[in-house]
Amino acid sequence: MSGIIGNNGLLAKIGDYGEIECLFYPNVGYEAHFCDGLFAIYDDKVRWCWDFKVSQKLENFYLKTIFKGRGLEIVVKDYIPISHDILIRDIQFRNLSNDKKIFKFFVYENLRVGEPPVENVVKYIDGNIVKRGKDYLFVISSNKKPKSYQCGHRYDKDSAYTDIENGILKENDESRGILTDSSLCWDIDLVNKYSLKIFILTHYKSNLDIALEQINVIKNQISSVKDLTMRYYSRVLEDVINNIDKNYLKYKDLIIKSIINLIFLSDRNGGIIASPSLHPDYRYVWGRDGAYIAIALMLYNIKFPAERFFKFMEKVQNPNGSWLQNYFVNGSPRLTGEQIDQAGSVIWALNVYNKLYSNLDFLERYWNMVEKAGNYLANSIFKPCFDLWEEKFAIFAYTTGAIYAGLKSAIEIGKELNKEINEE
């Protein structure tokens, strides 16, 4: 994986060759829809994205991938606007030679819908590739109508992948199965520069007419959609830059990239996943990991992921004040073993929020959560549990330290709210 982009609902993993590896939707981390979103050019033979010299960089809210080879420079800027669950690939072609370049440009997908993948149907409809499976609808479109298309099945004779290798799409307009694939093609006659935008719209439990209407609206308002997203992240990054310690200004670019990636891991429903990694699988909400990420963001005055995270953790808290090992982003339990340190981490993070923002009304809202967690921690000192790596069951120094931090934080919050606290 080279990078991620997202909007707290749709999350995309972009691979080392600029390919779209996976889409997570309708939540950050779940469900995973494996994409294989590739591109290729065909002049005298096919050249896939990995046949070019590739460089990548996260810039502001988008991932920039530059491909060079065959006298071409292809710059792809991938981003997901904050206003819509759609991945936009802004593609710029530049001729590096003195001769005119004539070639075919192919966009390919082998999107497997759902976990586990389910049978889907892929259709070509008036310039758009539409794929439907389970409760999901995906639309692949462009600001310029393609010259040709193909809907097929990855390992059959009508495979769009095989057609690209041959340079000619068969224009089959429908296919059904688990491994359906498809491609769109444009003929490009390049003297100097040429631009193309690819849109991958995601919809959940929606109908096709609504999806096609929305993608047409976005095409017609693409500048406004992009400007809105740019203004949003500009405000976020302004807060980040203003809160960088002067001793660490030389690491400004690294800090900005890290903060943006942590924002991408925050789901709009409150869960903060540890990582979008699938192998090993870390697409889940740990109280510990979420607390650390929330604190990191709060230190740069980005508090909305933390506020949503505390609301999420309040909803999934056990009656005895503890939390399970981890959760799906929809709040369903995943691993149910006991890790006492996580209760300490969550309350500690809430106390960091208190010290940074002094919002007593916000604290009061979560006092019941704090009180239950504090009582749980007070009754769990020197009690064995799983370690933070979930490998051993014993009493650990880390767990003991987290219990101390949680109890101390609970007491401080209680005093802030003038609650009766038993410190014995």
HELIX and SHEET records of a PDB file:
HELIX    1   1 CYS A   49  ASP A   51  5                                   3    
HELIX    2   2 ALA A  160  ASN A  166  1                                   7    
HELIX    3   3 LEU A  208  ASN A  220  1                                  13    
HELIX    4   4 ILE A  222  ASN A  242  1                                  21    
HELIX    5   5 LYS A  246  TYR A  251  5                                   6    
HELIX    6   6 LYS A  252  PHE A  264  1                                  13    
HELIX    7   7 GLY A  287  MET A  298  1                                  12    
HELIX    8   8 PHE A  304  VAL A  316  1                                  13    
HELIX    9   9 ASP A  341  TYR A  357  1                                  17    
HELIX   10  10 LEU A  360  ARG A  365  1                                   6    
HELIX   11  11 TRP A  367  ALA A  378  1                                  12    
HELIX   12  12 ALA A  397  GLU A  416  1                                  20    
SHEET    1   A 5 GLY A   3  GLY A   6  0                                        
SHEET    2   A 5 LEU A  11  ILE A  14 -1                                        
SHEET    3   A 5 ILE A  20  ASN A  27 -1                                        
SHEET    4   A 5 TYR A  30  TYR A  42 -1                                        
SHEET    5   A 5 VAL A  46  TRP A  48 -1                                        
SHEET    1   B 7 GLY A   3  GLY A   6  0                                        
SHEET    2   B 7 LEU A  11  ILE A  14 -1                                        
SHEET    3   B 7 ILE A  20  ASN A  27 -1                                        
SHEET    4   B 7 TYR A  30  TYR A  42 -1                                        
SHEET    5   B 7 LYS A 101  GLU A 109 -1                                        
SHEET    6   B 7 THR A 180  LEU A 190 -1                                        
SHEET    7   B 7 SER A 148  HIS A 153 -1                                        
SHEET    1   C 9 LYS A  53  GLU A  59  0                                        
SHEET    2   C 9 TYR A  62  GLY A  69 -1                                        
SHEET    3   C 9 LEU A  72  TYR A  79 -1                                        
SHEET    4   C 9 ILE A  86  ASN A  95 -1                                        
SHEET    5   C 9 LYS A 193  TYR A 204 -1                                        
SHEET    6   C 9 TYR A 136  SER A 142 -1                                        
SHEET    7   C 9 ASN A 128  GLY A 133 -1                                        
SHEET    8   C 9 ASN A 120  ILE A 125 -1                                        
SHEET    9   C 9 GLU A 174  GLY A 177 -1                                        
SHEET    1   D 2 CYS A 385  PHE A 386  0                                        
SHEET    2   D 2 PHE A 393  ALA A 394 -1                                        
END                                                                             
